[in-house]
Amino acid sequence: MVIARVLVGAALPLAFVGPGFGSVDFGSTAPPSPVPHITYVNSVGMPDTERYAGEVIGGLSGIDYDPARDRYVVISDNRGEQGPVRLYTLALPIEGGAASGPVFDGMTVLRDADGNPYAPGASDTESVRWNPGTGGYLYASEGAARAGVGGFIREASADGAFLRDLPLPEAYRPVLGADGVIVSGIRDNLGFESMTVSPNGAVVSAMTENALAQDGPAANSQGPTPARLLRLDRAGGAAVGEWQYPADAVPTGAIPEATGVSEILAVDDRSYLVLERTMIPGSGFTGKLYLAGIDGGGDGRMSKQLVFDFADVMQDSDCVEGITWGPALPDGSRSLVVATDNNFGRAGKTTFHLLAVDAAP
């Protein structure tokens, strides 16, 4: 599958204008280093009919790994319409240097600020991370912008109980005009698809899937969409910086609504792996991993450099939506696990891709 690429190092013909940003063009900065060398190892899948605790396992949109327990947590983007809003724990054994089938061993129902399971349509959970040192979770929701419901980044206990929300800047709150069109804030289904925690646990970073309404156009074929990266102090919740990230233009024949940033993963305090995915009807899904870095001055722009393209190793990657560092592989390389969203049988399959990561010399 052929997908248009953003040319790193070239000036891009779009300005980014948003509250607190001023006008910043899409010129590139030096990529972060070292640039990782990423190779494909194998993939394992599971049927759409598989259940755990009576609920169909599907819509897996975020994944994170706990090395102390050798367990993963995955979150479903079910909006409370296919059972409760929930996350799962599982093992993903690596045998002979390759991943074998997932073994699910726990399910947690997430609860709202009133202590109740989420009402249908009240959330759109897309990303999850173990909350460092607490035994609980951090998770992100896109909200329901058309209904005026904003996204959130939320902390939960190990049993799924609400603990607190990290405060978000006003710019992310969806505002609808008189005609019902979103005039500022997160667009519907294009909000906080991705979230990660810095290696030292001090900073929570989240990125919108596409541009906020006031920042520029959503994904289209004419050029990149300026997604926003938001960094928050994990302890106090204060915003500590925002950057723009030029998510790829929509490739020829692809679905705009399925194109954008689906996850980020902290590499170090200044660098991220950014997962972008799209869908081309008749061909399926594909995804790309970029290494992206923030500048040293605060609000501004991010660099990006392509480091892995699923189209180079398979025609259809399924709907890649979650990424996490995994355990060390037998050859000493670091593993990277990518989880896919089967959209509850509507598009794609539930798959776990195993990649190997080595830093370039």
C-alpha positions as CSV (number, residue, x, y, z in Angstrom):
1,M,0.0,0.0,0.0
2,V,1.4,3.4,-1.1
3,I,1.0,6.2,1.4
4,A,2.1,9.8,0.9
5,R,5.0,10.8,3.2
6,V,5.7,14.1,4.8
7,L,9.1,15.3,3.5
8,V,11.2,16.0,6.6
9,G,13.5,18.9,6.0
10,A,11.1,20.7,3.6
11,A,9.1,23.7,4.4
12,L,5.4,22.9,4.4
13,P,2.8,25.4,3.2
14,L,0.7,25.8,6.3
15,A,0.9,28.1,9.3
16,F,-0.1,26.9,12.7
17,V,-2.1,29.5,14.6
18,G,-3.6,28.9,18.0
19,P,-3.9,30.3,21.5
20,G,-0.6,30.6,23.1
21,F,1.3,29.7,19.9
22,G,1.4,32.7,17.7
23,S,2.2,31.8,14.1
24,V,4.7,28.9,13.6
25,D,5.4,27.4,10.2
26,F,6.1,23.7,9.6
27,G,9.8,24.0,8.9
28,S,11.7,21.1,10.4
29,T,14.2,21.1,13.2
30,A,17.0,18.7,13.7
31,P,15.6,15.2,14.5
32,P,16.2,13.8,18.0
33,S,19.0,11.3,18.3
34,P,19.9,8.5,18.4
35,V,17.5,7.4,15.7
36,P,16.2,3.9,16.5
37,H,16.5,1.1,14.0
38,I,13.2,-0.8,14.1
39,T,12.5,-4.2,12.5
40,Y,9.5,-6.4,12.3
41,V,9.5,-9.7,14.2
42,N,6.0,-11.3,14.0
43,S,2.3,-10.8,14.6
44,V,-0.3,-12.8,16.6
45,G,-4.1,-12.4,16.4
46,M,-7.3,-13.5,18.0
47,P,-10.9,-14.1,16.9
48,D,-13.4,-11.3,17.1
49,T,-15.7,-13.6,19.1
50,E,-13.3,-14.2,22.0
51,R,-14.7,-13.2,25.4
52,Y,-13.4,-12.5,28.9
53,A,-15.7,-12.3,31.9
54,G,-18.7,-12.5,29.6
55,E,-17.7,-9.5,27.4
56,V,-16.4,-9.6,23.9
57,I,-12.8,-8.5,23.7
58,G,-12.5,-5.8,21.1
59,G,-11.8,-2.2,20.3
60,L,-8.3,-2.4,21.8
61,S,-7.0,1.2,21.4
62,G,-4.2,1.5,24.0
63,I,-1.6,-0.8,25.5
64,D,1.1,-0.5,28.2
65,Y,3.6,-2.9,29.8
66,D,4.6,-3.5,33.4
67,P,8.0,-5.2,33.5
68,A,7.7,-6.0,37.3
69,R,4.7,-8.2,36.6
70,D,5.4,-9.0,33.0
71,R,1.9,-8.0,32.2
72,Y,0.2,-5.7,29.7
73,V,-2.9,-3.5,30.2
74,V,-5.1,-2.7,27.2
75,I,-8.1,-0.4,27.0
76,S,-11.2,-0.8,24.9
77,D,-12.7,2.2,23.0
78,N,-16.1,0.9,23.6
79,R,-18.3,3.9,24.5
80,G,-20.5,1.8,26.9
81,E,-22.5,0.4,24.0
82,Q,-20.9,-3.0,23.9
83,G,-20.8,-3.7,27.6
84,P,-19.2,-1.5,30.2
85,V,-16.2,0.8,29.5
86,R,-13.3,-1.4,30.5
87,L,-9.7,-2.4,30.4
88,Y,-8.0,-5.8,30.5
89,T,-4.7,-7.2,31.7
90,L,-3.0,-10.0,29.8
91,A,0.3,-11.8,29.2
92,L,1.9,-11.9,25.7
93,P,4.6,-14.5,26.0
94,I,7.7,-14.2,23.9
95,E,9.1,-17.6,23.0
96,G,12.1,-18.2,20.8
97,G,12.3,-14.5,20.1
98,A,8.7,-14.2,18.8
99,A,5.4,-13.4,20.4
100,S,2.8,-16.1,21.0
101,G,-0.9,-15.7,21.5
102,P,-2.3,-13.3,24.2
103,V,-3.5,-14.7,27.5
104,F,-6.1,-12.5,29.1
105,D,-6.2,-12.7,32.9
106,G,-8.2,-9.7,34.2
107,M,-10.9,-7.2,33.4
108,T,-11.6,-3.9,35.2
109,V,-14.7,-1.8,34.7
110,L,-13.9,1.9,34.8
111,R,-16.1,4.2,36.7
112,D,-17.0,7.9,36.4
113,A,-16.5,10.7,39.0
114,D,-19.8,9.6,40.7
115,G,-18.6,6.1,41.2
116,N,-20.8,4.6,38.5
117,P,-20.0,2.7,35.3
118,Y,-19.9,5.2,32.4
119,A,-23.2,5.9,30.8
120,P,-23.3,5.1,27.1
121,G,-21.7,7.9,25.1
122,A,-20.1,9.6,28.1
123,S,-16.5,8.6,27.2
124,D,-14.4,7.4,24.3
125,T,-11.4,5.8,26.0
126,E,-8.4,5.5,23.7
127,S,-5.1,5.3,25.6
128,V,-4.0,3.8,28.9
129,R,-0.7,3.7,30.9
130,W,0.1,2.2,34.2
131,N,0.3,5.0,36.8
132,P,3.8,4.9,38.0
133,G,4.1,3.8,41.7
134,T,0.4,3.6,42.4
135,G,-0.8,0.3,41.0
136,G,-3.6,2.1,39.2
137,Y,-4.0,3.6,35.7
138,L,-3.9,6.8,33.7
139,Y,-6.3,6.8,30.7
140,A,-7.4,9.3,28.1
141,S,-10.8,9.8,26.5
142,E,-11.7,11.7,23.3
143,G,-15.1,12.7,24.8
144,A,-18.0,13.4,22.5
145,A,-17.4,16.8,21.0
146,R,-20.6,17.0,19.0
147,A,-22.5,16.7,22.3
148,G,-20.3,19.3,23.9
149,V,-18.5,16.6,26.0
150,G,-14.8,17.3,26.3
151,G,-12.0,14.8,26.4
152,F,-10.1,14.0,29.6
153,I,-7.0,12.5,31.1
154,R,-8.0,10.6,34.1
155,E,-6.4,8.7,37.0
156,A,-8.0,5.5,38.3
157,S,-7.3,3.1,41.1
158,A,-6.5,-0.5,40.4
159,D,-10.1,-1.4,40.7
160,G,-11.2,1.2,38.2
161,A,-12.5,3.9,40.6
162,F,-12.2,7.5,39.7
163,L,-9.4,9.4,41.5
164,R,-8.9,12.6,39.7
165,D,-8.8,14.4,36.4
166,L,-5.6,16.2,35.2
167,P,-6.8,19.8,34.3
168,L,-6.8,20.6,30.6
169,P,-6.3,24.1,29.1
170,E,-9.5,25.8,28.0
171,A,-8.4,25.6,24.3
172,Y,-9.2,21.8,24.2
173,R,-12.9,22.2,25.3
174,P,-15.2,21.7,22.4
175,V,-17.3,24.8,21.6
176,L,-20.2,24.5,19.2
177,G,-21.6,27.3,17.1
178,A,-25.3,28.1,16.6
179,D,-25.3,25.7,13.6
180,G,-23.9,22.9,15.7
181,V,-20.5,23.0,14.1
182,I,-17.5,22.8,16.4
183,V,-15.7,26.2,16.2
184,S,-13.0,25.6,18.7
185,G,-11.5,22.8,20.8
186,I,-11.3,19.1,20.0
187,R,-13.2,17.9,17.0
188,D,-15.5,14.9,17.3
189,N,-13.6,11.6,17.4
190,L,-10.3,13.5,16.8
191,G,-9.2,14.3,20.3
192,F,-6.9,12.6,22.8
193,E,-6.3,9.3,20.9
194,S,-2.8,9.1,22.5
195,M,-1.1,9.6,25.8
196,T,2.2,8.6,27.4
197,V,4.3,9.1,30.6
198,S,7.9,10.2,30.6
199,P,10.5,7.6,31.7
200,N,11.0,9.3,35.1
201,G,7.2,9.4,35.6
202,A,7.1,13.2,36.1
203,V,5.4,14.3,32.9
204,V,2.2,13.1,31.2
205,S,2.0,13.9,27.5
206,A,-1.1,13.6,25.3
207,M,-1.6,14.4,21.6
208,T,-4.7,15.1,19.6
209,E,-5.4,12.9,16.6
210,N,-5.9,15.9,14.3
211,A,-5.9,19.7,14.7
212,L,-8.1,21.6,17.2
213,A,-10.8,23.4,15.3
214,Q,-9.2,26.8,15.9
215,D,-5.7,25.6,14.9
216,G,-6.3,24.5,11.3
217,P,-8.0,21.9,9.1
218,A,-8.6,18.3,10.0
219,A,-6.7,15.6,8.0
220,N,-7.1,16.2,4.2
221,S,-5.3,15.5,1.0
222,Q,-3.9,19.0,0.6
223,G,-1.4,19.0,3.5
224,P,-0.6,18.1,7.1
225,T,-3.0,18.7,10.0
226,P,-1.4,20.4,13.1
227,A,-2.1,18.1,15.9
228,R,-1.2,19.4,19.4
229,L,1.0,17.8,22.0
230,L,0.2,18.8,25.6
231,R,2.6,18.1,28.4
232,L,1.3,18.1,32.0
233,D,3.1,17.9,35.3
234,R,1.9,14.5,36.6
235,A,2.0,15.5,40.3
236,G,0.2,18.8,40.2
237,G,-1.5,18.6,36.8
238,A,-0.3,21.9,35.5
239,A,0.4,22.3,31.8
240,V,4.1,22.6,31.2
241,G,4.1,23.1,27.4
242,E,2.4,22.6,24.1
243,W,3.9,21.8,20.7
244,Q,2.4,21.3,17.2
245,Y,3.0,18.1,15.3
246,P,2.4,17.9,11.5
247,A,0.4,14.8,11.1
248,D,0.5,13.4,7.6
249,A,-1.8,14.4,4.8
250,V,-4.5,11.9,3.8
251,P,-3.1,9.5,1.1
252,T,-4.9,9.1,-2.1
253,G,-8.0,7.0,-1.6
254,A,-7.8,6.9,2.2
255,I,-10.6,7.8,4.6
256,P,-9.9,11.2,6.2
257,E,-11.7,10.3,9.4
258,A,-9.4,7.3,9.9
259,T,-6.2,9.2,9.3
260,G,-4.2,10.8,12.1
261,V,-2.1,10.2,15.2
262,S,-3.3,7.1,17.0
263,E,-0.7,6.8,19.8
264,I,2.6,8.3,21.2
265,L,5.2,6.7,23.3
266,A,7.9,8.5,25.3
267,V,11.5,7.6,24.3
268,D,13.1,10.0,26.7
269,D,12.2,13.4,28.2
270,R,12.3,15.2,24.8
271,S,11.5,12.5,22.2
272,Y,8.5,10.4,21.3
273,L,7.6,7.6,18.9
274,V,4.4,8.8,17.1
275,L,2.1,6.2,15.5
276,E,0.0,7.4,12.6
277,R,-2.5,5.3,10.8
278,T,-4.9,5.4,7.9
279,M,-7.4,3.2,6.1
280,I,-7.7,2.7,2.3
281,P,-10.9,0.9,1.4
282,G,-10.1,-2.3,-0.5
283,S,-6.6,-2.4,0.8
284,G,-7.0,-2.1,4.5
285,F,-5.0,-0.3,7.2
286,T,-1.4,0.7,7.4
287,G,0.6,2.7,9.9
288,K,3.9,4.5,10.3
289,L,6.1,5.2,13.2
290,Y,7.9,8.6,13.4
291,L,10.5,9.7,15.8
292,A,9.4,13.2,17.0
293,G,11.2,15.7,19.2
294,I,10.3,18.9,21.0
295,D,12.4,22.0,20.9
296,G,14.0,23.4,24.0
297,G,12.0,26.6,24.4
298,G,8.5,25.6,25.2
299,D,5.6,26.2,22.9
300,G,6.6,25.6,19.3
301,R,7.0,22.9,16.7
302,M,8.1,19.3,16.7
303,S,10.5,17.5,14.3
304,K,9.5,14.2,12.8
305,Q,11.5,11.4,11.0
306,L,10.0,8.2,9.6
307,V,11.5,5.2,11.4
308,F,9.2,2.3,10.4
309,D,6.4,1.8,7.8
310,F,4.1,-1.2,8.2
311,A,3.5,-1.1,4.4
312,D,7.1,-2.3,3.9
313,V,6.3,-5.6,5.7
314,M,2.6,-6.2,5.1
315,Q,-0.3,-5.1,3.0
316,D,-2.8,-4.7,5.9
317,S,-1.5,-3.9,9.4
318,D,-5.0,-3.8,10.8
319,C,-6.0,-0.6,12.7
320,V,-2.8,0.1,14.7
321,E,-3.7,2.2,17.7
322,G,-1.6,1.2,20.8
323,I,2.2,1.0,21.3
324,T,4.3,0.2,24.3
325,W,7.8,-0.8,25.2
326,G,8.0,-4.5,26.0
327,P,10.6,-6.8,27.5
328,A,14.1,-7.3,26.2
329,L,14.4,-9.8,23.3
330,P,16.9,-12.7,23.4
331,D,19.3,-10.8,21.2
332,G,19.3,-7.9,23.6
333,S,17.2,-5.5,21.5
334,R,14.3,-3.8,23.1
335,S,10.8,-4.9,22.0
336,L,8.0,-2.7,20.9
337,V,4.4,-4.1,21.0
338,V,1.8,-2.6,18.7
339,A,-1.9,-3.4,19.4
340,T,-4.7,-3.0,16.9
341,D,-8.4,-2.0,17.2
342,N,-10.8,-4.4,15.4
343,N,-13.7,-1.8,15.8
344,F,-15.7,-4.7,17.2
345,G,-15.7,-6.6,14.0
346,R,-16.6,-3.7,11.7
347,A,-13.1,-3.1,10.3
348,G,-9.8,-4.9,11.0
349,K,-8.8,-7.6,13.3
350,T,-7.3,-7.7,16.9
351,T,-3.6,-8.2,16.3
352,F,-0.4,-7.7,18.4
353,H,2.6,-6.8,16.3
354,L,6.1,-7.4,17.8
355,L,8.9,-5.1,16.7
356,A,12.5,-5.0,17.7
357,V,14.2,-1.7,18.4
358,D,18.0,-1.0,18.3
359,A,19.5,2.5,18.6
360,A,21.6,3.4,15.6
361,P,25.3,3.7,16.3
